[in-house]
Amino acid sequence: MKPILEINNLKHSYENDKILFENLNLEIDSGEIISILGPSGCGKTTLLRIIAGLETQNSGVIKINNQIISDANYFLPPEKRKIGLVVQERALFPHLSVLNNVTFGIHDQKNKQEIASDYLELFRVQSLRNKYPHEISGGEQQRVALARAMAPEPNILLLDEPFNALDGSLKNELHNETKKIFKERQATVLIVSHDVEEANYFADRSVLFINNNIVITKNNSN
């Protein structure tokens, strides 16, 4: 079986020619949760942005479902990659209700309201469907952001420290609920974290950026 995501010999550098990473190789299987750990500035967030199509690598190949989405000769636009992205700031649309935030990315489906309602219920924010982002708490906003990212059923879900702004008890609660949902829905997830304990709990496998961004992987015990 082919991996759902393949990254081969990826290289990216800053404008001052400082290399962020090079010869980066990574494969992710369908339904696998992978965490990325490493020091600040090593390229974790940039890697997510390149996969999502928000930045372009200097060289290397990225494939999803064995189809090239980015290489030296081809670039698939972000909106056509079928990739979900959740960032620390949540970035909900302030002018849209909770329900409309979640339906926003569901295209060409007559039952988008039902799909959105299903994910709002999964993340326990169904009662907030008619509220706007400024009317709900930070934890509730993050639940909505996760629901919005999952509702279109993306090939892969990218999470950039999505729990970092939450306090301890709320973070643990959302960890437990979110991991359960990901496993039930067989979601393929790549999550950036600065917290080793979080990564070990949340992910099936960790990817470590160390020694000038050499990638080392290890299987987690959970």
C-alpha positions as CSV (number, residue, x, y, z in Angstrom):
1,M,0.0,0.0,0.0
2,K,1.3,3.4,-1.0
3,P,1.6,6.1,1.7
4,I,-1.0,8.9,1.6
5,L,1.7,11.5,1.8
6,E,5.2,11.2,0.4
7,I,7.9,13.9,0.7
8,N,11.2,13.2,-1.1
9,N,14.4,15.2,-0.9
10,L,12.7,18.4,0.1
11,K,14.9,21.5,0.4
12,H,13.9,25.0,1.6
13,S,16.1,28.0,2.5
14,Y,15.5,31.6,3.5
15,E,16.1,34.6,1.2
16,N,19.6,35.0,2.8
17,D,20.4,31.4,1.6
18,K,20.4,30.0,5.1
19,I,19.2,26.4,4.6
20,L,16.1,25.6,6.7
21,F,16.1,21.9,5.8
22,E,17.3,19.8,3.0
23,N,17.1,16.2,1.8
24,L,14.0,15.9,4.0
25,N,12.1,12.6,3.4
26,L,8.9,11.6,5.1
27,E,6.1,9.2,4.5
28,I,2.7,9.1,6.3
29,D,0.2,6.2,6.0
30,S,-3.5,6.6,5.9
31,G,-5.0,7.0,9.3
32,E,-1.6,7.7,11.0
33,I,-1.1,10.6,13.4
34,I,2.5,12.0,13.2
35,S,3.9,14.7,15.4
36,I,6.8,17.0,14.5
37,L,9.1,18.1,17.3
38,G,12.1,20.4,17.3
39,P,13.5,23.7,18.4
40,S,12.0,27.0,17.4
41,G,13.0,28.1,13.9
42,C,13.9,24.6,12.7
43,G,11.2,24.6,10.0
44,K,8.3,22.8,11.5
45,T,5.6,25.4,10.6
46,T,7.3,26.0,7.2
47,L,7.0,22.3,6.4
48,L,3.3,22.4,7.0
49,R,2.9,25.5,4.9
50,I,4.8,23.9,2.0
51,I,2.6,20.8,2.2
52,A,-0.5,23.0,2.3
53,G,0.7,25.0,-0.7
54,L,1.1,28.3,1.1
55,E,4.9,28.3,0.4
56,T,7.0,26.7,-2.3
57,Q,10.0,24.5,-1.6
58,N,13.3,25.1,-3.4
59,S,13.5,21.6,-4.6
60,G,12.1,18.1,-3.9
61,V,8.8,16.3,-4.6
62,I,5.6,16.1,-2.6
63,K,2.9,13.5,-3.4
64,I,-0.5,12.8,-2.1
65,N,-2.1,9.5,-3.0
66,N,0.8,8.9,-5.4
67,Q,0.0,12.1,-7.3
68,I,2.5,14.9,-7.5
69,I,1.2,18.1,-5.9
70,S,4.5,20.0,-6.0
71,D,7.9,19.6,-7.6
72,A,10.2,21.6,-9.9
73,N,7.8,21.6,-12.8
74,Y,4.3,21.5,-11.1
75,F,2.4,23.3,-8.4
76,L,-1.1,22.3,-7.4
77,P,-3.0,25.3,-5.9
78,P,-3.8,25.0,-2.2
79,E,-7.5,25.0,-2.7
80,K,-7.2,21.8,-4.9
81,R,-5.0,19.8,-2.5
82,K,-7.8,18.7,-0.2
83,I,-5.7,19.5,2.9
84,G,-7.1,20.8,6.2
85,L,-5.0,23.3,8.2
86,V,-5.6,24.4,11.8
87,V,-3.3,27.0,13.4
88,Q,-2.8,28.2,17.0
89,E,-4.7,31.4,16.3
90,R,-7.8,29.4,15.1
91,A,-8.5,32.0,12.4
92,L,-12.2,31.6,12.2
93,F,-14.1,33.9,9.9
94,P,-15.4,36.6,12.2
95,H,-18.4,37.5,10.0
96,L,-19.7,34.0,9.8
97,S,-21.6,32.0,12.3
98,V,-20.2,28.8,13.8
99,L,-22.3,26.7,11.4
100,N,-21.3,28.7,8.4
101,N,-17.6,28.6,9.4
102,V,-17.8,24.8,9.2
103,T,-19.9,24.6,6.0
104,F,-17.5,27.1,4.3
105,G,-15.0,24.5,3.0
106,I,-17.6,21.8,2.1
107,H,-18.0,22.2,-1.7
108,D,-20.5,20.6,-4.1
109,Q,-22.4,18.6,-1.6
110,K,-26.1,19.1,-1.1
111,N,-26.0,17.8,2.4
112,K,-23.3,20.2,3.7
113,Q,-25.5,21.4,6.5
114,E,-25.8,17.8,7.8
115,I,-22.1,17.2,7.5
116,A,-21.3,20.3,9.4
117,S,-23.8,19.5,12.1
118,D,-22.2,16.0,12.5
119,Y,-18.8,17.5,13.1
120,L,-20.2,20.2,15.4
121,E,-21.8,17.5,17.5
122,L,-18.6,15.4,17.5
123,F,-16.7,18.4,18.9
124,R,-19.6,19.3,21.3
125,V,-20.3,22.7,19.9
126,Q,-23.6,22.0,18.2
127,S,-25.4,24.3,20.6
128,L,-23.2,27.2,19.4
129,R,-24.1,26.8,15.8
130,N,-25.8,30.3,15.5
131,K,-23.2,32.2,17.5
132,Y,-20.2,34.1,16.1
133,P,-16.6,33.6,17.0
134,H,-16.4,36.6,19.3
135,E,-19.3,35.2,21.3
136,I,-17.6,32.0,22.2
137,S,-14.5,31.0,24.3
138,G,-11.1,30.2,23.0
139,G,-11.5,26.5,23.7
140,E,-14.8,26.6,21.8
141,Q,-13.3,28.4,18.9
142,Q,-10.6,25.7,18.7
143,R,-13.3,23.0,18.6
144,V,-15.0,24.9,15.8
145,A,-11.7,25.3,13.9
146,L,-11.1,21.5,14.2
147,A,-14.6,20.8,13.0
148,R,-14.2,23.1,10.1
149,A,-10.9,21.5,9.0
150,M,-12.3,18.0,9.2
151,A,-15.7,18.6,7.6
152,P,-14.5,18.5,4.0
153,E,-12.8,15.1,4.8
154,P,-9.3,16.2,3.7
155,N,-6.6,13.8,2.6
156,I,-4.5,15.0,5.4
157,L,-5.0,17.3,8.4
158,L,-2.2,19.7,9.3
159,L,-2.2,21.1,12.9
160,D,0.2,23.8,13.9
161,E,0.4,23.8,17.7
162,P,-3.4,23.9,17.9
163,F,-3.6,23.4,21.7
164,N,-0.8,25.8,22.7
165,A,-3.0,28.7,23.8
166,L,-5.2,26.5,26.0
167,D,-4.7,26.0,29.7
168,G,-3.8,22.7,31.2
169,S,-7.2,21.1,32.1
170,L,-8.8,22.4,28.9
171,K,-5.9,21.2,26.8
172,N,-6.0,17.7,28.3
173,E,-9.8,17.5,27.7
174,L,-9.5,18.5,24.1
175,H,-6.5,16.2,23.6
176,N,-8.6,13.2,24.7
177,E,-11.6,14.1,22.6
178,T,-9.7,15.1,19.5
179,K,-7.5,12.0,19.4
180,K,-10.6,9.8,19.9
181,I,-12.4,11.6,16.9
182,F,-9.3,11.3,14.7
183,K,-9.1,7.5,15.4
184,E,-12.8,7.0,14.9
185,R,-12.8,8.9,11.6
186,Q,-9.4,7.3,10.5
187,A,-8.0,10.8,9.9
188,T,-4.5,11.2,8.7
189,V,-2.8,13.9,10.8
190,L,0.5,15.8,10.9
191,I,0.8,17.9,14.1
192,V,3.5,20.4,15.1
193,S,4.1,20.5,18.8
194,H,6.8,21.9,21.1
195,D,5.6,19.6,23.9
196,V,7.2,16.2,24.0
197,E,4.6,14.8,26.4
198,E,1.8,16.0,24.1
199,A,3.5,14.5,21.1
200,N,4.1,11.1,22.7
201,Y,0.5,11.0,23.9
202,F,-1.2,12.3,20.7
203,A,0.8,10.7,17.9
204,D,1.5,7.2,16.7
205,R,5.0,8.3,15.6
206,S,7.2,11.4,16.2
207,V,9.4,13.2,13.7
208,L,12.4,15.0,15.4
209,F,14.1,17.9,13.7
210,I,17.7,17.9,15.2
211,N,21.3,18.3,14.2
212,N,20.7,20.9,11.4
213,N,17.3,19.6,10.6
214,I,18.1,15.9,10.0
215,V,14.9,14.1,10.4
216,I,14.7,11.2,12.9
217,T,11.6,9.2,13.5
218,K,10.5,7.1,16.4
219,N,7.4,5.1,17.2
220,N,5.5,6.1,20.3
221,S,4.3,3.6,22.9
222,N,0.6,4.6,23.0
